[in-house]
Amino acid sequence: MTGQRAGRPRASSRETLAEAACELFLEQGFAQTTIAEISGRAGVSRSSFFNYFASKSDILWAGLDERIRTWQRALDAEDGPDAASEVRDGAIGLAAGFAPDSLALAIVNARAMGLEEELEREASLRRARIGAAVSARLVRSGTERLHADVAGAAWGGAILGAIEAWSRGGAGRAPLSGFVTRAAHVAGTATRAPALGSVRQLRVVVQASDFERTLAFYRDDVGMPQAEAYEADDGARVAILDAGRATLEIANPAQVAFIDRVETDGGASDPIRIALEVDDTAGAMERLTDAGAEVEASARQTPWRSINARLRAPSDLQLTLFQELGPA
């Protein structure tokens, strides 16, 4: 596996050491493998090993650690009020271009390599490191310490959880950034400060003459889990679906016209339009059109770094699907 292959660039000593280590971990286990054996298999001196890695475990974590350090430095350098956005953007940036490496291989083969306890111990250190950096940044922005610590723990869990899900799902099949973006939605709820206003929830109420079809579309096809459901006399029924974070966007006519120019080819917004953030706009649009929605504008990238599409959905709701792309 370490020999030069036709048409393949020569691997660096760092890559060769990582490949040799993973081979040996699979052959004889992590605990039984020595640094001398890894160096010998890679064809470098034992002293050369320490030019690249501090320990056997560092072979697995070095790539991620470098990105965590970059994220930490960025958070340490900021002290403005919008810490939540900085944390989220940094987390998504950490995942950008992250290629499958020895860590992903180790997660998938943890039992065969004898690495289960080692991985959990080392992962807990990274969760704590991320948590401390995020907490410190939030505290500097004015967040109360307990809230900041809980949010930091959520972000540490989100990053390590996304990496594990990505690895087990076949790291080469999809970019890590998609998994981190999904995890960021969850961690972000812990990051946001409690609302100071008197409104505790935004609920959109839709009158649906074809109740079953409308419910199935939004619950099963769009993917909004049913949170509550009630029935009353004379066949009255209502279902309340969980739509994630709720916001109310107020736009003047000039802004609406601008959005219409960007999102559509001559289309116009209804006075009230529902916008849903999704992980994959093109995929969601295909799924929902198969379920009966009509396309009003195909998926396209916007100047504000999202991919948007517009649909006409059951009960005559105009939907915008948008996929956030993160920082450029």
C-alpha positions in Angstrom: 0.0 0.0 0.0 2.9 2.4 0.5 4.6 1.8 -2.9 4.4 4.4 -5.6 1.5 3.8 -8.0 1.5 4.8 -11.6 0.0 8.3 -12.1 -0.2 8.9 -8.3 1.8 11.8 -6.7 4.4 10.7 -4.2 2.9 10.8 -0.7 4.5 13.0 1.9 6.3 11.4 4.9 3.3 12.5 7.0 0.8 10.7 4.8 3.1 7.6 4.5 3.4 7.4 8.3 -0.4 7.7 8.7 -1.0 5.0 6.1 1.6 2.7 7.7 0.1 3.3 11.2 -3.4 2.4 10.0 -2.2 -0.8 8.3 -0.5 -1.9 11.5 -3.4 -0.9 13.7 -5.6 -3.1 11.6 -3.1 -6.0 11.6 -2.1 -6.1 15.2 -4.1 -3.5 17.1 -3.4 0.0 18.4 -1.9 -0.9 21.8 0.4 -3.5 20.3 1.8 -1.2 17.6 5.0 0.7 18.4 6.2 4.0 17.0 9.4 2.1 15.8 7.2 -0.3 13.9 5.2 2.5 12.2 8.5 4.3 11.3 9.9 1.1 9.9 6.8 0.3 7.8 6.9 3.9 6.5 10.6 3.7 5.7 11.6 6.7 7.9 13.6 7.0 11.0 12.0 7.0 14.5 13.2 10.5 15.0 11.6 11.6 11.8 8.2 10.4 13.2 8.3 13.1 15.8 8.8 15.8 13.2 5.2 15.1 12.2 3.4 13.6 15.2 3.7 13.8 19.0 2.3 10.3 19.6 0.5 7.3 18.0 -2.8 8.9 18.8 -1.8 12.2 17.1 -1.6 10.3 13.8 -5.4 10.0 13.9 -6.2 13.5 15.2 -3.6 15.8 13.7 -5.7 16.9 10.7 -8.7 17.8 12.9 -6.5 19.4 15.6 -5.0 21.8 13.1 -8.5 23.0 12.1 -9.6 23.3 15.7 -6.6 25.4 16.5 -7.4 27.7 13.5 -11.0 28.0 14.7 -9.8 28.8 18.3 -7.5 31.5 17.1 -10.3 33.1 15.1 -12.6 33.0 18.0 -9.9 34.4 20.4 -9.4 37.3 18.0 -13.0 38.4 18.0 -14.9 40.4 20.6 -17.9 41.9 18.9 -21.5 41.3 19.8 -22.4 38.7 17.1 -20.6 35.8 18.7 -23.3 33.2 17.7 -22.8 33.9 13.9 -19.0 33.8 14.3 -19.2 30.4 16.1 -21.5 28.9 13.5 -19.5 30.2 10.5 -16.3 29.0 12.1 -17.7 25.5 12.7 -18.8 25.2 9.1 -15.5 26.6 7.9 -13.7 23.9 10.0 -15.3 21.3 7.8 -14.7 22.9 4.4 -12.5 20.7 2.3 -11.9 18.2 5.0 -11.0 15.0 3.2 -11.4 11.4 4.5 -8.3 10.6 6.5 -6.9 8.3 9.2 -9.5 9.5 11.7 -12.4 8.5 9.6 -10.8 5.1 8.9 -10.2 4.6 12.6 -13.8 5.5 13.5 -15.2 3.0 11.1 -12.7 0.3 12.2 -12.4 1.2 15.8 -13.1 -2.4 17.1 -10.8 -4.1 14.6 -8.0 -1.6 15.5 -8.6 -1.9 19.3 -9.3 1.8 19.4 -12.8 2.2 20.9 -11.7 3.4 24.3 -8.8 5.4 22.9 -11.1 7.2 20.4 -13.6 8.1 23.1 -11.0 9.4 25.4 -9.4 11.6 22.7 -12.7 12.7 21.3 -13.7 13.9 24.8 -10.6 16.1 24.9 -11.5 17.7 21.6 -15.1 18.3 22.7 -13.8 20.0 25.8 -11.3 22.1 23.8 -14.0 23.3 21.4 -16.4 23.9 24.3 -13.9 26.1 26.1 -13.2 28.2 23.1 -16.9 28.7 22.2 -17.8 29.5 25.8 -15.0 32.0 26.2 -16.1 33.8 23.0 -19.8 33.9 24.1 -18.9 35.2 27.5 -16.9 38.1 25.9 -20.1 38.9 23.9 -22.1 39.3 27.1 -23.6 35.8 27.4 -24.1 34.5 30.9 -21.5 32.0 31.9 -23.8 29.0 32.4 -25.5 29.6 29.1 -22.1 29.9 27.4 -20.8 26.7 29.0 -23.8 24.7 27.9 -23.6 26.2 24.4 -19.9 25.3 24.2 -20.6 21.7 25.2 -23.3 21.6 22.5 -20.8 22.8 19.8 -18.1 20.3 20.9 -20.7 17.5 20.7 -21.9 18.8 17.3 -18.5 18.8 15.7 -17.4 15.4 17.0 -20.9 13.9 16.3 -20.9 15.2 12.7 -17.4 13.7 12.1 -18.6 10.3 13.4 -21.8 10.4 11.3 -19.8 11.4 8.2 -17.3 8.6 8.8 -19.8 5.9 9.4 -21.9 7.1 6.4 -18.9 6.7 4.1 -16.7 9.7 4.3 -15.8 9.7 0.6 -19.5 9.9 -0.5 -20.4 13.3 0.8 -18.5 16.4 2.2 -18.2 16.8 5.9 -19.6 20.3 5.6 -23.1 19.0 5.1 -23.0 17.0 8.3 -21.6 19.9 10.3 -24.2 22.3 8.9 -26.9 19.9 10.1 -25.3 19.6 13.5 -24.9 23.4 13.6 -28.7 23.8 13.5 -29.0 21.8 16.7 -26.0 23.4 18.5 -27.2 26.8 17.4 -30.4 26.6 19.4 -28.2 26.4 22.6 -26.1 29.3 21.4 -28.8 31.9 20.9 -29.6 34.0 23.9 -33.2 33.7 25.3 -35.6 36.0 23.6 -36.2 39.2 25.5 -39.6 40.0 24.0 -43.0 38.7 25.1 -43.5 36.4 22.0 -42.5 32.8 22.8 -43.4 31.1 19.5 -44.2 31.9 15.9 -47.0 29.7 14.4 -48.2 29.9 10.9 -51.9 28.7 10.6 -53.0 27.2 7.2 -56.6 26.5 6.3 -56.5 23.3 4.4 -59.6 22.0 2.6 -57.8 18.8 1.7 -56.5 18.2 5.2 -55.0 14.7 4.7 -53.1 15.6 1.5 -51.8 18.9 3.0 -50.7 17.2 6.3 -49.0 14.4 4.4 -47.1 16.8 2.2 -45.7 19.0 5.0 -45.2 16.2 7.5 -43.9 13.4 5.4 -42.5 15.0 2.2 -41.2 18.3 3.6 -40.1 16.6 6.7 -41.8 18.5 9.6 -42.4 16.1 12.5 -45.8 16.2 14.1 -45.6 17.8 17.5 -49.3 17.9 18.5 -52.7 16.9 17.0 -56.3 17.6 18.2 -59.8 16.7 17.1 -63.1 18.4 18.0 -66.8 18.2 17.2 -68.1 18.1 13.6 -64.8 16.5 12.3 -62.6 19.5 13.3 -59.0 18.5 13.1 -55.6 20.3 13.6 -52.0 19.0 13.5 -49.1 21.1 14.7 -45.8 20.4 12.9 -42.3 21.2 14.2 -40.6 23.6 11.7 -37.4 24.2 13.6 -36.4 27.8 14.4 -39.0 30.4 13.6 -38.4 34.0 12.5 -40.6 36.7 11.0 -39.0 38.5 8.0 -40.4 42.0 7.4 -39.4 43.3 3.9 -40.5 46.5 2.2 -41.7 46.4 -1.5 -38.2 47.3 -2.9 -36.7 44.4 -1.0 -39.4 42.0 -2.2 -38.9 43.1 -5.8 -35.1 42.6 -5.4 -35.6 39.1 -4.0 -38.0 38.3 -6.8 -35.4 39.3 -9.4 -32.8 37.1 -7.8 -35.0 34.1 -7.0 -37.3 33.9 -10.1 -37.5 34.6 -13.8 -40.2 37.3 -13.6 -42.1 35.8 -10.8 -43.8 37.7 -7.9 -44.0 37.0 -4.2 -47.3 36.5 -2.5 -48.0 38.9 0.4 -47.0 36.1 2.7 -44.5 33.5 1.6 -43.1 30.6 3.6 -39.3 30.1 3.5 -37.9 26.7 4.7 -34.2 26.1 5.2 -33.1 22.7 3.9 -29.8 20.8 3.6 -30.1 20.3 -0.2 -32.3 22.6 -2.2 -32.2 20.7 -5.4 -32.9 17.4 -3.8 -35.7 18.8 -1.7 -37.3 20.5 -4.8 -37.2 17.2 -6.7 -38.8 15.4 -3.8 -41.5 17.9 -3.2 -42.4 18.2 -6.9 -42.8 14.5 -7.0 -45.2 14.9 -4.1 -47.3 17.4 -5.9 -45.8 20.8 -5.6 -45.4 23.0 -8.7 -42.1 24.7 -9.5 -42.3 28.5 -9.8 -38.5 29.1 -9.9 -35.7 26.5 -10.2 -32.8 26.3 -7.8 -30.2 29.0 -8.1 -27.4 30.6 -6.0 -28.1 34.0 -4.5 -25.7 36.8 -3.8 -26.2 36.2 -0.1 -24.6 32.7 -0.3 -27.7 30.4 -0.4 -29.3 28.2 -3.0 -33.0 29.1 -3.4 -35.9 27.6 -5.2 -39.6 28.6 -5.2 -42.6 26.3 -5.2 -46.4 26.4 -5.1 -47.4 23.8 -2.5 -50.7 22.3 -1.3 -53.2 24.7 0.1 -51.8 27.3 -2.2 -48.8 28.2 -0.1 -45.8 29.8 -1.8 -42.6 28.2 -0.6 -39.0 29.3 -0.9 -36.5 26.5 -0.2 -33.1 27.8 0.8 -29.8 26.0 1.5 -27.2 28.1 3.4 -23.8 27.7 1.8 -21.8 29.3 4.7 -18.8 31.7 4.3 -17.2 32.0 0.9 
